Amino acid sequence: MTNYQSAALAIKDQIIADRRTVHSFAETGFDLPQTVAFVEARLRACGLEPQRVGRAGVSCLIGSGAGKTILLRADMDALPMAEQTGLPFAAGNGNCHSCGHDCHTAMLLGAARLLKEHESELAGRVKLMFQPAEELLAGARDMLANGILEHPAADAAMGLHVAVGVEGCSEPGTITYKPGCASFSGDAVRITITGKDAHGSTPCAGVDAINIAAHIIIALQAIPAREIPCEQQAVVLVGMIRGGTSCNTNAGSCVLEASIRADSVEGRAFLKQRVAEISRATAATFRGRAEVEFVYGMPSLYNDPALCRDLSGYCRELLGGEAVIESDRMSGSEDFTIVAQKVPSVFFQLGAGSAAGGHLCGMHNPGMVVEEDVLPTGAALYAHCAVRYLQSHS
């Protein structure tokens, strides 16, 4: 069997070049014309036939026959924040790849080349999933609705995410994972507060929506501090506030946007209930009204324990036992959850820059920099795990 780590190192320059190209595009959401065109061109250059799936997804098949099918997934979208790395290939369009999706795309393109070159080793089929809109928690759902898990049906799935500046899982070249519930849920909440405009000289004639918003923000902080048991974890974060028309006018309206995260199904339901109750009741206390809308959300990611055992074993074959670590759950949410709800799946984290190594800007920080030397390892892991899964389940 091919040594995929050595094979990936042989194409290291190409993987890094692909990453830098995608990084320079830094497109967001479903609006990924340059990224999608580039991915399709690179797949065709490998002798593959990419297909569009949904609004901006790309897929293709490697291998043939009646064996199992394993899906390998990488996300492609960036974040709407101006890059601050100073890299020569930094995006200049106001967006940046501060979550590492450019790395994931490049690693899966590298794996596609390796798997196509060694297609005779496949005891089944590998389906590639290049996904848009992960940051909106919407891209996987769109690709599933358009058949990514069908024709042929996927029997298992694997995702891979770089980790930078995260304690315990970002040492370069290490792999971390957690069987079972492996991440927090994540929900985006919009709270629209309606008051009544009034001139600043007669505030009693109005209802100040900004004042209501301030009280709601303070009240929401009491949920994790006072209503969540110590052994559980939860986050309630108001990240955006918009309201008012001038400095000397009572604001007639205000909008808050918040993120809530929980470590269990029950915890998620409780947070959503209390955010809605507190927002509405606080607004009513000050003679206003609050409408609470859960804009989008994602439950906790579930790593299939049996598949974890298999794939982590394949990782150890490639990297050695000390490099593969069972760890605590991820604190973020992840769109791969939608895939994991449908087929047995495993989501790994690949260390790409520790704080001890000087990587002080972590995920979603516009100054985040990854250690590109780990990218061939990611490509090798995708390829090796796919080949070994198909061999073991043929």
C-alpha atoms as a printed R data frame, in Angstrom:
    type eleno elety resid chain resno       x      y       z
1   ATOM     1    CA   MET     A     1   0.000  0.000   0.000
2   ATOM     2    CA   THR     A     2   1.172  3.521  -0.791
3   ATOM     3    CA   ASN     A     3   2.789  5.544   1.993
4   ATOM     4    CA   TYR     A     4   0.480  8.532   1.711
5   ATOM     5    CA   GLN     A     5   2.544 10.698   4.035
6   ATOM     6    CA   SER     A     6   5.544 10.399   1.702
7   ATOM     7    CA   ALA     A     7   3.314 10.831  -1.343
8   ATOM     8    CA   ALA     A     8   1.789 13.994   0.113
9   ATOM     9    CA   LEU     A     9   5.206 15.439   0.964
10  ATOM    10    CA   ALA     A    10   6.180 14.937  -2.679
11  ATOM    11    CA   ILE     A    11   3.401 17.349  -3.712
12  ATOM    12    CA   LYS     A    12   3.818 19.741  -0.771
13  ATOM    13    CA   ASP     A    13   4.593 22.733  -2.980
14  ATOM    14    CA   GLN     A    14   1.387 22.223  -4.959
15  ATOM    15    CA   ILE     A    15  -0.754 21.895  -1.813
16  ATOM    16    CA   ILE     A    16   0.696 25.087  -0.344
17  ATOM    17    CA   ALA     A    17   0.285 26.936  -3.652
18  ATOM    18    CA   ASP     A    18  -3.366 25.854  -3.806
19  ATOM    19    CA   ARG     A    19  -3.918 27.056  -0.260
20  ATOM    20    CA   ARG     A    20  -2.417 30.461  -1.017
21  ATOM    21    CA   THR     A    21  -4.531 30.852  -4.134
22  ATOM    22    CA   VAL     A    22  -7.765 30.087  -2.292
23  ATOM    23    CA   HIS     A    23  -6.602 32.306   0.580
24  ATOM    24    CA   SER     A    24  -6.188 35.254  -1.782
25  ATOM    25    CA   PHE     A    25  -9.783 34.883  -3.030
26  ATOM    26    CA   ALA     A    26 -11.372 34.854   0.479
27  ATOM    27    CA   GLU     A    27 -14.971 34.616  -0.697
28  ATOM    28    CA   THR     A    28 -17.847 34.257   1.750
29  ATOM    29    CA   GLY     A    29 -21.099 32.348   2.132
30  ATOM    30    CA   PHE     A    30 -22.491 30.913  -1.082
31  ATOM    31    CA   ASP     A    31 -20.825 33.628  -3.198
32  ATOM    32    CA   LEU     A    32 -17.666 31.704  -4.161
33  ATOM    33    CA   PRO     A    33 -17.248 32.059  -7.947
34  ATOM    34    CA   GLN     A    34 -13.438 32.196  -8.018
35  ATOM    35    CA   THR     A    35 -13.002 29.508  -5.390
36  ATOM    36    CA   VAL     A    36 -15.432 27.101  -7.037
37  ATOM    37    CA   ALA     A    37 -13.905 27.643 -10.493
38  ATOM    38    CA   PHE     A    38 -10.433 27.031  -9.080
39  ATOM    39    CA   VAL     A    39 -11.472 23.828  -7.275
40  ATOM    40    CA   GLU     A    40 -13.152 22.497 -10.398
41  ATOM    41    CA   ALA     A    41 -10.092 23.291 -12.537
42  ATOM    42    CA   ARG     A    42  -7.735 21.566 -10.106
43  ATOM    43    CA   LEU     A    43  -9.960 18.468  -9.963
44  ATOM    44    CA   ARG     A    44 -10.087 18.287 -13.765
45  ATOM    45    CA   ALA     A    45  -6.296 18.585 -13.838
46  ATOM    46    CA   CYS     A    46  -6.203 15.422 -11.693
47  ATOM    47    CA   GLY     A    47  -8.350 13.572 -14.228
48  ATOM    48    CA   LEU     A    48 -11.558 13.873 -12.222
49  ATOM    49    CA   GLU     A    49 -15.031 15.045 -13.255
50  ATOM    50    CA   PRO     A    50 -16.366 17.597 -10.769
51  ATOM    51    CA   GLN     A    51 -20.088 18.173 -10.436
52  ATOM    52    CA   ARG     A    52 -21.922 21.154  -8.940
53  ATOM    53    CA   VAL     A    53 -24.105 20.289  -5.953
54  ATOM    54    CA   GLY     A    54 -26.572 22.905  -4.756
55  ATOM    55    CA   ARG     A    55 -25.854 26.616  -4.818
56  ATOM    56    CA   ALA     A    56 -22.041 26.502  -4.696
57  ATOM    57    CA   GLY     A    57 -20.937 23.000  -3.703
58  ATOM    58    CA   VAL     A    58 -18.578 20.789  -5.693
59  ATOM    59    CA   SER     A    59 -18.284 17.008  -5.626
60  ATOM    60    CA   CYS     A    60 -16.668 14.179  -7.558
61  ATOM    61    CA   LEU     A    61 -16.130 10.421  -7.279
62  ATOM    62    CA   ILE     A    62 -12.909  8.431  -7.207
63  ATOM    63    CA   GLY     A    63 -12.923  4.651  -7.547
64  ATOM    64    CA   SER     A    64 -15.558  2.245  -8.764
65  ATOM    65    CA   GLY     A    65 -17.194 -1.071  -8.000
66  ATOM    66    CA   ALA     A    66 -19.751 -2.274  -5.522
67  ATOM    67    CA   GLY     A    67 -17.852 -1.584  -2.313
68  ATOM    68    CA   LYS     A    68 -18.553  0.985   0.354
69  ATOM    69    CA   THR     A    69 -18.444  4.744  -0.219
70  ATOM    70    CA   ILE     A    70 -16.703  7.153   2.153
71  ATOM    71    CA   LEU     A    71 -17.253 10.909   1.912
72  ATOM    72    CA   LEU     A    72 -14.408 13.353   2.571
73  ATOM    73    CA   ARG     A    73 -15.473 16.915   3.296
74  ATOM    74    CA   ALA     A    74 -13.734 20.304   3.184
75  ATOM    75    CA   ASP     A    75 -15.331 23.742   3.534
76  ATOM    76    CA   MET     A    76 -14.353 26.630   1.251
77  ATOM    77    CA   ASP     A    77 -15.780 29.914   2.583
78  ATOM    78    CA   ALA     A    78 -14.016 32.771   4.399
79  ATOM    79    CA   LEU     A    79 -15.165 35.338   6.962
80  ATOM    80    CA   PRO     A    80 -16.235 38.965   6.364
81  ATOM    81    CA   MET     A    81 -13.345 40.607   8.219
82  ATOM    82    CA   ALA     A    82 -10.352 42.500   6.850
83  ATOM    83    CA   GLU     A    83  -7.155 40.435   6.990
84  ATOM    84    CA   GLN     A    84  -4.364 41.667   9.285
85  ATOM    85    CA   THR     A    85  -1.638 39.074   8.686
86  ATOM    86    CA   GLY     A    86   0.554 41.090   6.324
87  ATOM    87    CA   LEU     A    87   1.094 37.962   4.226
88  ATOM    88    CA   PRO     A    88   2.039 38.577   0.582
89  ATOM    89    CA   PHE     A    89  -0.961 36.473  -0.528
90  ATOM    90    CA   ALA     A    90  -3.411 38.102   1.894
91  ATOM    91    CA   ALA     A    91  -6.892 38.813   0.594
92  ATOM    92    CA   GLY     A    92  -7.501 42.446  -0.244
93  ATOM    93    CA   ASN     A    93 -11.289 42.379  -0.550
94  ATOM    94    CA   GLY     A    94 -12.260 42.942   3.092
95  ATOM    95    CA   ASN     A    95 -12.612 39.214   3.804
96  ATOM    96    CA   CYS     A    96 -10.118 36.709   5.158
97  ATOM    97    CA   HIS     A    97  -9.621 32.985   5.707
98  ATOM    98    CA   SER     A    98  -9.283 33.287   9.475
99  ATOM    99    CA   CYS     A    99 -10.880 29.890  10.093
100 ATOM   100    CA   GLY     A   100  -8.611 27.783   7.910
101 ATOM   101    CA   HIS     A   101 -11.068 26.742   5.227
102 ATOM   102    CA   ASP     A   102  -8.469 27.592   2.596
103 ATOM   103    CA   CYS     A   103  -6.271 24.928   4.223
104 ATOM   104    CA   HIS     A   104  -9.084 22.370   4.206
105 ATOM   105    CA   THR     A   105  -9.775 22.984   0.524
106 ATOM   106    CA   ALA     A   106  -6.096 22.650  -0.401
107 ATOM   107    CA   MET     A   107  -5.657 19.494   1.688
108 ATOM   108    CA   LEU     A   108  -8.649 17.813   0.067
109 ATOM   109    CA   LEU     A   109  -7.422 18.833  -3.392
110 ATOM   110    CA   GLY     A   110  -4.112 17.204  -2.496
111 ATOM   111    CA   ALA     A   111  -5.917 14.070  -1.334
112 ATOM   112    CA   ALA     A   112  -7.927 14.023  -4.565
113 ATOM   113    CA   ARG     A   113  -4.714 13.947  -6.581
114 ATOM   114    CA   LEU     A   114  -3.205 11.189  -4.417
115 ATOM   115    CA   LEU     A   115  -6.332  9.046  -4.508
116 ATOM   116    CA   LYS     A   116  -6.705  9.415  -8.270
117 ATOM   117    CA   GLU     A   117  -3.045  8.505  -8.826
118 ATOM   118    CA   HIS     A   118  -3.508  5.381  -6.664
119 ATOM   119    CA   GLU     A   119  -7.108  4.633  -7.620
120 ATOM   120    CA   SER     A   120  -6.308  0.922  -8.045
121 ATOM   121    CA   GLU     A   121  -5.902  0.664  -4.240
122 ATOM   122    CA   LEU     A   122  -9.510  1.662  -3.596
123 ATOM   123    CA   ALA     A   123 -11.826 -1.173  -2.582
124 ATOM   124    CA   GLY     A   124 -14.834  1.053  -3.165
125 ATOM   125    CA   ARG     A   125 -15.481  4.728  -3.825
126 ATOM   126    CA   VAL     A   126 -14.431  8.036  -2.332
127 ATOM   127    CA   LYS     A   127 -16.813 10.969  -2.682
128 ATOM   128    CA   LEU     A   128 -15.383 14.465  -2.255
129 ATOM   129    CA   MET     A   129 -17.496 17.253  -0.753
130 ATOM   130    CA   PHE     A   130 -16.251 20.826  -1.211
131 ATOM   131    CA   GLN     A   131 -18.762 22.840   0.780
132 ATOM   132    CA   PRO     A   132 -19.734 26.537   0.805
133 ATOM   133    CA   ALA     A   133 -21.296 28.612   3.596
134 ATOM   134    CA   GLU     A   134 -19.995 26.742   6.633
135 ATOM   135    CA   GLU     A   135 -19.739 30.012   8.536
136 ATOM   136    CA   LEU     A   136 -23.454 30.534   7.915
137 ATOM   137    CA   LEU     A   137 -24.157 26.960   9.091
138 ATOM   138    CA   ALA     A   138 -26.050 26.585   5.817
139 ATOM   139    CA   GLY     A   139 -23.807 24.993   3.195
140 ATOM   140    CA   ALA     A   140 -23.983 21.372   4.316
141 ATOM   141    CA   ARG     A   141 -27.765 21.503   4.526
142 ATOM   142    CA   ASP     A   142 -27.922 22.885   0.980
143 ATOM   143    CA   MET     A   143 -25.645 20.154  -0.388
144 ATOM   144    CA   LEU     A   144 -27.598 17.425   1.413
145 ATOM   145    CA   ALA     A   145 -30.850 18.785   0.002
146 ATOM   146    CA   ASN     A   146 -29.275 18.483  -3.455
147 ATOM   147    CA   GLY     A   147 -28.146 14.873  -3.074
148 ATOM   148    CA   ILE     A   148 -24.528 14.893  -1.877
149 ATOM   149    CA   LEU     A   149 -25.152 11.746   0.187
150 ATOM   150    CA   GLU     A   150 -26.880  9.928  -2.686
151 ATOM   151    CA   HIS     A   151 -25.906  8.280  -6.008
152 ATOM   152    CA   PRO     A   152 -23.980  6.546  -4.530
153 ATOM   153    CA   ALA     A   153 -25.075  6.681  -0.921
154 ATOM   154    CA   ALA     A   154 -22.326  7.521   1.542
155 ATOM   155    CA   ASP     A   155 -21.643  4.836   4.162
156 ATOM   156    CA   ALA     A   156 -19.336  6.989   6.282
157 ATOM   157    CA   ALA     A   157 -17.911 10.507   6.323
158 ATOM   158    CA   MET     A   158 -14.782 12.250   7.551
159 ATOM   159    CA   GLY     A   159 -14.126 15.937   8.165
160 ATOM   160    CA   LEU     A   160 -10.885 17.668   9.085
161 ATOM   161    CA   HIS     A   161 -10.303 21.142  10.567
162 ATOM   162    CA   VAL     A   162  -7.054 22.918  11.358
163 ATOM   163    CA   ALA     A   163  -6.599 24.216  14.908
164 ATOM   164    CA   VAL     A   164  -4.505 27.310  15.664
165 ATOM   165    CA   GLY     A   165  -3.861 28.835  19.065
166 ATOM   166    CA   VAL     A   166  -6.233 26.400  20.791
167 ATOM   167    CA   GLU     A   167  -4.827 24.890  23.968
168 ATOM   168    CA   GLY     A   168  -4.482 21.115  23.816
169 ATOM   169    CA   CYS     A   169  -5.158 20.579  20.119
170 ATOM   170    CA   SER     A   170  -3.024 22.951  18.028
171 ATOM   171    CA   GLU     A   171   0.475 21.458  18.324
172 ATOM   172    CA   PRO     A   172   1.556 21.191  14.673
173 ATOM   173    CA   GLY     A   173   0.950 17.787  13.135
174 ATOM   174    CA   THR     A   174  -1.136 16.349  15.970
175 ATOM   175    CA   ILE     A   175  -4.647 14.985  15.500
176 ATOM   176    CA   THR     A   176  -7.325 15.365  18.168
177 ATOM   177    CA   TYR     A   177 -10.847 13.981  18.291
178 ATOM   178    CA   LYS     A   178 -13.631 13.145  20.727
179 ATOM   179    CA   PRO     A   179 -15.994 10.178  20.353
180 ATOM   180    CA   GLY     A   180 -19.669 10.928  20.905
181 ATOM   181    CA   CYS     A   181 -20.830 14.513  21.464
182 ATOM   182    CA   ALA     A   182 -17.850 16.466  20.142
183 ATOM   183    CA   SER     A   183 -18.875 20.125  19.944
184 ATOM   184    CA   PHE     A   184 -21.189 22.747  21.332
185 ATOM   185    CA   SER     A   185 -24.458 23.622  19.666
186 ATOM   186    CA   GLY     A   186 -24.608 27.076  18.094
187 ATOM   187    CA   ASP     A   187 -27.580 29.360  17.466
188 ATOM   188    CA   ALA     A   188 -27.807 32.886  16.091
189 ATOM   189    CA   VAL     A   189 -30.545 35.007  17.672
190 ATOM   190    CA   ARG     A   190 -31.982 38.311  16.486
191 ATOM   191    CA   ILE     A   191 -33.873 40.395  19.082
192 ATOM   192    CA   THR     A   192 -35.851 43.268  17.581
193 ATOM   193    CA   ILE     A   193 -36.929 45.835  20.167
194 ATOM   194    CA   THR     A   194 -39.736 48.268  19.457
195 ATOM   195    CA   GLY     A   195 -40.142 51.416  21.533
196 ATOM   196    CA   LYS     A   196 -41.382 54.892  20.652
197 ATOM   197    CA   ASP     A   197 -39.435 57.827  19.237
198 ATOM   198    CA   ALA     A   198 -39.404 61.052  21.233
199 ATOM   199    CA   HIS     A   199 -37.305 64.211  21.330
200 ATOM   200    CA   GLY     A   200 -34.525 64.238  23.911
201 ATOM   201    CA   SER     A   201 -36.164 67.195  25.677
202 ATOM   202    CA   THR     A   202 -39.272 65.116  26.382
203 ATOM   203    CA   PRO     A   203 -38.061 61.509  26.908
204 ATOM   204    CA   CYS     A   204 -41.181 60.756  28.938
205 ATOM   205    CA   ALA     A   205 -43.177 60.957  25.706
206 ATOM   206    CA   GLY     A   206 -41.326 57.992  24.230
207 ATOM   207    CA   VAL     A   207 -40.034 54.505  25.002
208 ATOM   208    CA   ASP     A   208 -36.255 54.169  24.651
209 ATOM   209    CA   ALA     A   209 -35.433 50.982  22.739
210 ATOM   210    CA   ILE     A   210 -31.687 51.386  23.407
211 ATOM   211    CA   ASN     A   211 -32.320 51.541  27.146
212 ATOM   212    CA   ILE     A   212 -34.363 48.339  26.829
213 ATOM   213    CA   ALA     A   213 -31.570 46.720  24.820
214 ATOM   214    CA   ALA     A   214 -29.042 47.598  27.539
215 ATOM   215    CA   HIS     A   215 -31.184 45.955  30.224
216 ATOM   216    CA   ILE     A   216 -31.722 42.876  28.046
217 ATOM   217    CA   ILE     A   217 -27.972 42.506  27.486
218 ATOM   218    CA   ILE     A   218 -27.248 42.654  31.220
219 ATOM   219    CA   ALA     A   219 -30.121 40.304  32.038
220 ATOM   220    CA   LEU     A   220 -28.992 37.702  29.488
221 ATOM   221    CA   GLN     A   221 -25.590 37.447  31.193
222 ATOM   222    CA   ALA     A   222 -27.331 36.038  34.258
223 ATOM   223    CA   ILE     A   223 -28.308 32.880  32.358
224 ATOM   224    CA   PRO     A   224 -24.855 31.229  32.251
225 ATOM   225    CA   ALA     A   225 -23.845 32.881  35.545
226 ATOM   226    CA   ARG     A   226 -26.916 31.981  37.609
227 ATOM   227    CA   GLU     A   227 -29.076 29.429  35.789
228 ATOM   228    CA   ILE     A   228 -26.626 26.848  34.386
229 ATOM   229    CA   PRO     A   229 -25.255 24.115  36.716
230 ATOM   230    CA   CYS     A   230 -21.509 24.357  37.370
231 ATOM   231    CA   GLU     A   231 -20.794 21.036  35.651
232 ATOM   232    CA   GLN     A   232 -22.419 22.251  32.425
233 ATOM   233    CA   GLN     A   233 -21.160 24.871  30.001
234 ATOM   234    CA   ALA     A   234 -23.019 27.585  28.132
235 ATOM   235    CA   VAL     A   235 -22.338 30.841  26.288
236 ATOM   236    CA   VAL     A   236 -24.681 33.790  25.723
237 ATOM   237    CA   LEU     A   237 -22.892 36.488  23.718
238 ATOM   238    CA   VAL     A   238 -24.460 39.659  22.317
239 ATOM   239    CA   GLY     A   239 -22.137 40.493  19.457
240 ATOM   240    CA   MET     A   240 -24.016 43.264  17.643
241 ATOM   241    CA   ILE     A   241 -26.335 46.180  18.494
242 ATOM   242    CA   ARG     A   242 -27.945 48.644  16.075
243 ATOM   243    CA   GLY     A   243 -30.393 51.391  16.940
244 ATOM   244    CA   GLY     A   244 -31.227 55.073  17.131
245 ATOM   245    CA   THR     A   245 -31.218 57.911  14.629
246 ATOM   246    CA   SER     A   246 -29.563 60.804  16.509
247 ATOM   247    CA   CYS     A   247 -27.897 61.583  19.828
248 ATOM   248    CA   ASN     A   248 -30.806 63.673  21.119
249 ATOM   249    CA   THR     A   249 -33.703 61.362  20.284
250 ATOM   250    CA   ASN     A   250 -35.210 58.444  22.130
251 ATOM   251    CA   ALA     A   251 -34.607 55.427  19.891
252 ATOM   252    CA   GLY     A   252 -37.852 53.939  18.663
253 ATOM   253    CA   SER     A   253 -36.193 50.690  17.634
254 ATOM   254    CA   CYS     A   254 -33.074 48.659  18.272
255 ATOM   255    CA   VAL     A   255 -31.783 45.277  17.117
256 ATOM   256    CA   LEU     A   256 -29.520 42.909  19.032
257 ATOM   257    CA   GLU     A   257 -27.809 39.910  17.472
258 ATOM   258    CA   ALA     A   258 -26.543 37.223  19.798
259 ATOM   259    CA   SER     A   259 -24.903 33.812  19.758
260 ATOM   260    CA   ILE     A   260 -25.792 31.045  22.211
261 ATOM   261    CA   ARG     A   261 -23.910 27.778  22.718
262 ATOM   262    CA   ALA     A   262 -24.683 24.754  24.862
263 ATOM   263    CA   ASP     A   263 -23.090 21.385  25.583
264 ATOM   264    CA   SER     A   264 -26.255 19.266  25.396
265 ATOM   265    CA   VAL     A   265 -29.613 19.015  23.647
266 ATOM   266    CA   GLU     A   266 -31.388 19.918  26.900
267 ATOM   267    CA   GLY     A   267 -29.047 22.839  27.532
268 ATOM   268    CA   ARG     A   268 -29.660 24.226  24.071
269 ATOM   269    CA   ALA     A   269 -33.437 24.094  24.512
270 ATOM   270    CA   PHE     A   270 -33.155 25.805  27.913
271 ATOM   271    CA   LEU     A   271 -30.985 28.632  26.562
272 ATOM   272    CA   LYS     A   272 -33.353 29.313  23.695
273 ATOM   273    CA   GLN     A   273 -36.336 29.353  26.065
274 ATOM   274    CA   ARG     A   274 -34.720 31.707  28.578
275 ATOM   275    CA   VAL     A   275 -33.319 34.124  25.972
276 ATOM   276    CA   ALA     A   276 -36.818 34.524  24.561
277 ATOM   277    CA   GLU     A   277 -38.506 34.849  27.978
278 ATOM   278    CA   ILE     A   278 -36.028 37.370  29.387
279 ATOM   279    CA   SER     A   279 -35.996 39.515  26.247
280 ATOM   280    CA   ARG     A   280 -39.776 39.768  26.013
281 ATOM   281    CA   ALA     A   281 -40.324 40.327  29.729
282 ATOM   282    CA   THR     A   282 -37.575 42.955  30.016
283 ATOM   283    CA   ALA     A   283 -38.970 44.891  27.058
284 ATOM   284    CA   ALA     A   284 -42.456 44.766  28.545
285 ATOM   285    CA   THR     A   285 -41.121 46.065  31.883
286 ATOM   286    CA   PHE     A   286 -40.005 49.265  30.146
287 ATOM   287    CA   ARG     A   287 -43.213 49.586  28.066
288 ATOM   288    CA   GLY     A   288 -41.658 48.240  24.881
289 ATOM   289    CA   ARG     A   289 -41.861 45.031  22.883
290 ATOM   290    CA   ALA     A   290 -39.249 42.465  21.846
291 ATOM   291    CA   GLU     A   291 -39.509 39.962  19.033
292 ATOM   292    CA   VAL     A   292 -37.079 37.044  19.250
293 ATOM   293    CA   GLU     A   293 -36.046 35.222  16.085
294 ATOM   294    CA   PHE     A   294 -33.730 32.210  15.961
295 ATOM   295    CA   VAL     A   295 -32.106 32.945  12.619
296 ATOM   296    CA   TYR     A   296 -30.097 29.756  12.180
297 ATOM   297    CA   GLY     A   297 -28.608 27.102  14.398
298 ATOM   298    CA   MET     A   298 -26.768 23.836  14.673
299 ATOM   299    CA   PRO     A   299 -26.981 21.049  17.279
300 ATOM   300    CA   SER     A   300 -23.903 19.403  18.769
301 ATOM   301    CA   LEU     A   301 -21.685 17.415  16.412
302 ATOM   302    CA   TYR     A   302 -21.762 13.656  17.075
303 ATOM   303    CA   ASN     A   303 -18.715 11.527  16.268
304 ATOM   304    CA   ASP     A   304 -19.712  7.896  15.740
305 ATOM   305    CA   PRO     A   305 -17.729  5.938  18.394
306 ATOM   306    CA   ALA     A   306 -17.158  2.844  16.229
307 ATOM   307    CA   LEU     A   307 -15.978  4.912  13.270
308 ATOM   308    CA   CYS     A   308 -13.827  6.991  15.648
309 ATOM   309    CA   ARG     A   309 -12.093  3.805  16.735
310 ATOM   310    CA   ASP     A   310 -11.437  2.773  13.138
311 ATOM   311    CA   LEU     A   311 -10.336  6.113  11.693
312 ATOM   312    CA   SER     A   312  -8.235  7.137  14.684
313 ATOM   313    CA   GLY     A   313  -6.471  3.784  14.300
314 ATOM   314    CA   TYR     A   314  -5.723  4.588  10.665
315 ATOM   315    CA   CYS     A   315  -4.379  7.984  11.761
316 ATOM   316    CA   ARG     A   316  -2.048  6.251  14.215
317 ATOM   317    CA   GLU     A   317  -0.831  3.971  11.437
318 ATOM   318    CA   LEU     A   318   0.216  7.039   9.478
319 ATOM   319    CA   LEU     A   319   1.452  9.384  12.221
320 ATOM   320    CA   GLY     A   320   2.286  7.189  15.208
321 ATOM   321    CA   GLY     A   321   0.331  6.813  18.431
322 ATOM   322    CA   GLU     A   322   1.636  9.895  20.227
323 ATOM   323    CA   ALA     A   323   0.370 12.223  17.518
324 ATOM   324    CA   VAL     A   324  -3.276 11.097  17.784
325 ATOM   325    CA   ILE     A   325  -5.025 12.285  20.943
326 ATOM   326    CA   GLU     A   326  -8.528 11.844  22.321
327 ATOM   327    CA   SER     A   327  -9.478 15.253  23.698
328 ATOM   328    CA   ASP     A   328 -12.273 17.383  25.113
329 ATOM   329    CA   ARG     A   329 -15.072 18.652  22.917
330 ATOM   330    CA   MET     A   330 -14.621 21.642  20.615
331 ATOM   331    CA   SER     A   331 -16.018 24.899  21.963
332 ATOM   332    CA   GLY     A   332 -17.310 25.997  18.548
333 ATOM   333    CA   SER     A   333 -20.166 24.719  16.425
334 ATOM   334    CA   GLU     A   334 -19.678 23.012  13.086
335 ATOM   335    CA   ASP     A   335 -21.772 22.643   9.933
336 ATOM   336    CA   PHE     A   336 -20.453 19.098   9.403
337 ATOM   337    CA   THR     A   337 -23.028 18.213  12.080
338 ATOM   338    CA   ILE     A   338 -25.676 17.972   9.346
339 ATOM   339    CA   VAL     A   339 -23.684 15.240   7.601
340 ATOM   340    CA   ALA     A   340 -23.056 13.429  10.899
341 ATOM   341    CA   GLN     A   341 -26.808 13.314  11.543
342 ATOM   342    CA   LYS     A   342 -27.285 11.262   8.375
343 ATOM   343    CA   VAL     A   343 -24.286  8.901   8.186
344 ATOM   344    CA   PRO     A   344 -21.664  7.634  10.673
345 ATOM   345    CA   SER     A   345 -19.048 10.380  10.742
346 ATOM   346    CA   VAL     A   346 -15.848 11.530  12.418
347 ATOM   347    CA   PHE     A   347 -14.512 15.076  12.638
348 ATOM   348    CA   PHE     A   348 -10.809 15.504  13.420
349 ATOM   349    CA   GLN     A   349  -8.748 18.574  14.322
350 ATOM   350    CA   LEU     A   350  -5.242 18.960  12.882
351 ATOM   351    CA   GLY     A   351  -2.845 21.106  14.892
352 ATOM   352    CA   ALA     A   352  -1.487 23.948  12.746
353 ATOM   353    CA   GLY     A   353   0.069 26.399  15.185
354 ATOM   354    CA   SER     A   354   0.205 26.461  18.986
355 ATOM   355    CA   ALA     A   355   0.233 29.492  21.255
356 ATOM   356    CA   ALA     A   356   3.506 28.207  22.720
357 ATOM   357    CA   GLY     A   357   4.925 28.308  19.204
358 ATOM   358    CA   GLY     A   358   3.988 31.969  18.795
359 ATOM   359    CA   HIS     A   359   0.536 31.586  17.230
360 ATOM   360    CA   LEU     A   360  -1.298 33.997  19.498
361 ATOM   361    CA   CYS     A   361  -4.040 34.839  16.992
362 ATOM   362    CA   GLY     A   362  -6.492 31.943  16.955
363 ATOM   363    CA   MET     A   363  -9.539 30.999  14.944
364 ATOM   364    CA   HIS     A   364 -11.702 33.872  13.656
365 ATOM   365    CA   ASN     A   365  -8.955 36.379  14.410
366 ATOM   366    CA   PRO     A   366  -7.969 38.376  11.289
367 ATOM   367    CA   GLY     A   367  -4.315 37.984  12.274
368 ATOM   368    CA   MET     A   368  -4.372 34.174  12.322
369 ATOM   369    CA   VAL     A   369  -1.432 32.492  10.569
370 ATOM   370    CA   VAL     A   370  -1.125 28.729  10.030
371 ATOM   371    CA   GLU     A   371   1.987 26.592   9.759
372 ATOM   372    CA   GLU     A   372   1.763 25.448   6.149
373 ATOM   373    CA   ASP     A   373   4.123 22.517   6.740
374 ATOM   374    CA   VAL     A   374   1.185 20.572   8.228
375 ATOM   375    CA   LEU     A   375  -0.897 20.735   5.036
376 ATOM   376    CA   PRO     A   376   0.618 17.599   3.437
377 ATOM   377    CA   THR     A   377  -0.219 15.729   6.645
378 ATOM   378    CA   GLY     A   378  -3.862 16.716   6.245
379 ATOM   379    CA   ALA     A   379  -3.912 15.571   2.623
380 ATOM   380    CA   ALA     A   380  -2.261 12.279   3.617
381 ATOM   381    CA   LEU     A   381  -4.787 11.701   6.414
382 ATOM   382    CA   TYR     A   382  -7.736 12.211   4.088
383 ATOM   383    CA   ALA     A   383  -6.286  9.758   1.572
384 ATOM   384    CA   HIS     A   384  -4.946  7.135   3.991
385 ATOM   385    CA   CYS     A   385  -8.127  7.001   6.090
386 ATOM   386    CA   ALA     A   386 -10.285  6.645   2.957
387 ATOM   387    CA   VAL     A   387  -8.178  3.823   1.530
388 ATOM   388    CA   ARG     A   388  -7.974  1.956   4.827
389 ATOM   389    CA   TYR     A   389 -11.709  2.344   5.554
390 ATOM   390    CA   LEU     A   390 -12.613  0.883   2.186
391 ATOM   391    CA   GLN     A   391 -10.136 -1.970   2.618
392 ATOM   392    CA   SER     A   392 -11.446 -2.788   6.099
393 ATOM   393    CA   HIS     A   393 -15.100 -2.656   5.089
394 ATOM   394    CA   SER     A   394 -14.944 -4.248   1.677
